[in-house]
Structure formats: structure tokens, C-alpha cells
Amino acid sequence: MSGLWPKKAERLSKAYPVEWARALHFPVMLYFVAFIIAHVALVMLTGFLRNLNHMFAAQDAATWTGFWVFIASLVVIAIAWVAARPLVLAPIAKVFGKVGTASSVWDYEETGDPLPTVGELSIILDGTGAPRAVIETTAIDIVPFDEVDEAHAFAEGEGDRTLTHWREVHERYWRTHSENPRGYEPDMPVLCERFRLLLPAGTED
């Protein structure tokens, strides 16, 4: 299921079981593929240039303007696809990325996983599962949620790096996805972890 699906919503999960969702997913995908094919065919068969002008240039004319805007949009998508690859993103993340993270202590208690410790090493994987870096935990602090400070919010490097943004996204996440039934509370214990990069991808020795 989607990460947005509440883990603790037992009534919702019973009303719409994951097996039903998986069974429905494939035919819905086929429908959208067929829809896209039919839509593209209609665009091409009912006045290709005029339709592209309607969609991309806000013009009711059979000129090449919309076509070239369409081609430019494809180029931008291709560039974005290449730029989103780990080879490009890893050096950027090294300079501007996060040096801190936060976890719910209640989640650790629920799963039985050990808390991280200072000096602990972790391997960071990219979206394909390939190792990209080794980090070392340099500091651990357990504080109530409402006492997490601006410095830690900035260290996490998310959004606009403000404490307001940090509180908003973490409260929403723990209310929805916490492993522990208690979910979120303003005074819940939060494990604030700092780390440093030891070995980025491509470093020898």
C-alpha cells in the first residue's frame, strides 16, 4: 500500500483490505495505459498542430509553436530524469544535505530495535539499493518533541529548514505512520541524532 495509508487504521484496512487494493491496481493501470494511447491517437488524428497549440501555446492556429513548446517540455523532462540520478544528486547532497535526523523513541520501544549510539557507523543506500556513503553518529539527544530546537531542525535539512516546518511534517508523520499506538504527543520523546560523512561514493581506500 501507499506510504500515505495509515498503518493503525484497522477499520479502514478491514473495509478495504490490501488484497482488494492489489487486485484492483493492475486493471486500473491497464485502463490508464489504454486511455493515454487513445488520447494521443486522437490528438494526432484530429489536427495535430492545432491540438498542440491548444495545449502548449494557448493558440487556436495550425502553426508549429505548440509543437516546439512540446518538444522543449520533453527535453526538460529528459534533463530532469538524468539530473535525478544518484550520480548527480550525491555530490549535491554532500554539500547541502542533512547532518541530522530524528526518530520516535516510542517507535524503538514498539519494534524492539536498539537505539543508535555515538560512534555507530551506517551505510547509506540510494533509491536503487546501491551503497553511496558511510556515516558516523556523532551525537545523540533525547528530548520532548516540543523542545527540539531550531539548530536540529536546520541540521535535518528538510523543507525550508525551519523549526516550524520540522514540527509540522514530523507531527503529521508520527500521527499517521508511527509504529507505536500512542502515535504523536507534544511531549513525546524524540531521539535527535547528528552524524558526519565518512566515506562518500567514489572515495578510494
C-alpha positions in Angstrom: 0.0 0.0 0.0 1.0 3.6 -0.3 3.1 5.2 2.4 0.2 7.6 3.0 -2.1 4.7 4.0 -2.4 4.8 7.9 -0.8 1.8 9.5 -3.0 1.8 12.5 -6.4 2.3 10.7 -7.8 -1.1 11.5 -11.4 -0.3 10.5 -10.2 1.2 7.2 -8.0 -1.7 6.4 -10.8 -4.2 7.1 -13.2 -2.2 4.9 -10.7 -2.1 2.1 -8.2 -4.9 2.5 -4.8 -4.8 0.9 -5.6 -7.8 -1.2 -8.5 -5.9 -2.8 -6.2 -2.9 -3.5 -3.6 -5.1 -5.2 -6.3 -6.9 -7.3 -7.7 -3.5 -8.4 -4.3 -2.0 -9.1 -3.5 -3.9 -12.3 -6.8 -3.4 -14.2 -6.7 0.3 -13.2 -3.2 0.6 -14.6 -4.3 -1.1 -17.9 -7.2 1.4 -18.1 -4.9 4.4 -17.8 -2.4 2.9 -20.4 -5.3 2.5 -22.8 -6.6 6.0 -22.0 -3.2 7.5 -22.8 -2.9 5.6 -26.1 -6.4 6.7 -27.2 -5.8 10.3 -26.1 -2.5 10.5 -28.0 -4.1 8.9 -31.1 -7.0 11.4 -31.0 -4.5 14.4 -30.7 -2.6 13.2 -33.7 -5.7 12.3 -35.9 -7.8 15.4 -35.2 -5.4 18.2 -36.1 -2.0 17.5 -34.6 -0.5 21.0 -34.8 -3.7 22.8 -33.8 -4.2 20.5 -30.8 -0.6 21.0 -29.6 -1.2 24.8 -29.9 -4.3 24.5 -27.8 -2.4 22.5 -25.1 1.0 24.2 -25.1 0.7 27.6 -26.7 -2.8 28.8 -25.9 -3.4 29.4 -29.6 -6.2 28.4 -32.0 -3.9 28.0 -35.0 -2.2 25.2 -37.0 1.3 26.6 -36.5 4.5 24.9 -35.2 4.6 27.0 -32.0 2.9 24.4 -29.8 4.9 21.6 -31.3 8.2 23.2 -30.4 7.0 24.0 -26.9 6.0 20.4 -26.6 9.5 19.3 -27.7 11.1 21.7 -25.2 9.0 20.2 -22.4 10.2 16.7 -23.4 13.8 18.0 -23.3 13.2 19.4 -19.8 11.8 16.1 -18.6 14.7 14.2 -20.0 17.2 16.5 -18.3 15.3 16.3 -15.0 15.3 12.5 -15.3 19.1 12.4 -15.8 19.6 15.0 -13.0 17.6 12.9 -10.6 20.1 10.0 -10.8 22.3 9.3 -7.8 25.4 10.2 -9.8 24.2 13.8 -10.0 22.4 14.1 -6.7 25.1 12.5 -4.5 27.6 15.4 -4.8 24.9 17.9 -4.2 23.6 16.1 -1.1 27.2 16.0 0.2 27.4 19.8 0.2 23.8 20.8 1.1 22.3 17.6 2.6 21.2 16.8 6.1 23.6 16.1 9.0 20.9 15.2 11.5 17.8 13.0 11.8 15.0 12.4 14.3 13.2 9.3 15.5 10.4 8.5 17.8 11.7 6.7 20.9 8.2 5.1 21.2 8.8 3.5 17.8 12.0 2.0 19.0 10.2 0.6 22.1 7.5 -0.8 19.9 9.8 -2.6 17.4 12.4 -3.6 19.9 15.2 -2.2 17.8 18.3 -0.9 19.7 18.8 2.9 19.9 21.7 4.2 17.9 24.9 5.1 19.8 27.6 7.6 19.3 30.4 6.2 17.1 28.0 3.9 15.3 28.6 3.5 11.5 25.8 3.3 9.0 25.8 2.6 5.2 23.5 4.9 3.2 21.8 3.4 0.1 20.4 5.2 -2.9 17.0 4.5 -4.5 18.3 1.5 -6.3 19.7 -0.1 -3.2 23.4 0.7 -4.1 25.7 1.9 -1.2 26.5 5.6 -1.6 28.1 6.7 1.7 29.2 5.7 5.2 28.2 8.0 8.1 29.2 8.1 11.7 26.8 9.1 14.5 28.4 11.9 16.4 25.7 12.9 19.0 22.5 11.6 20.5 20.0 13.6 22.5 16.6 12.5 23.7 14.3 15.5 24.2 10.5 16.1 24.3 9.0 16.9 20.9 8.2 20.5 21.8 11.8 21.1 23.0 13.5 20.2 19.7 15.4 23.4 18.7 16.0 25.4 15.6 19.5 24.1 15.3 18.4 20.5 15.0 15.6 21.4 12.5 18.2 23.1 10.4 20.6 20.1 10.6 17.9 17.8 9.2 17.9 19.9 6.0 14.3 19.4 5.1 11.9 21.9 3.6 12.9 25.5 4.5 14.9 24.1 7.4 12.8 26.0 10.0 11.6 24.6 13.3 8.0 25.4 12.2 8.4 23.2 9.1 10.1 20.4 11.1 7.3 20.3 13.7 4.6 20.3 11.1 6.0 17.4 9.0 7.1 15.3 11.9 3.8 15.6 13.8 1.9 14.7 10.7 4.2 11.7 10.0 4.0 10.3 13.6 0.3 10.8 13.8 -0.1 8.7 10.6 2.8 6.3 10.5 4.1 5.7 14.0 4.8 2.1 14.9 3.5 2.7 18.4 -0.2 3.1 19.1 0.5 6.3 21.0 1.5 8.0 17.8 2.2 11.6 18.5 2.1 13.7 21.7 3.6 17.2 22.2 5.9 15.8 24.9 6.7 12.5 23.2 10.4 11.6 23.5 12.3 12.3 20.3 15.8 10.9 19.5 17.8 13.6 17.8 20.8 12.2 16.1 23.7 14.0 14.5 26.1 12.4 12.0 29.0 13.1 9.8 30.0 11.8 6.4 33.0 9.5 6.5 33.1 7.8 3.1 31.2 9.3 0.1 30.6 7.2 -3.0 33.7 7.0 -5.2 36.2 7.6 -2.4 39.1 5.1 -2.5 40.9 3.4 0.4 
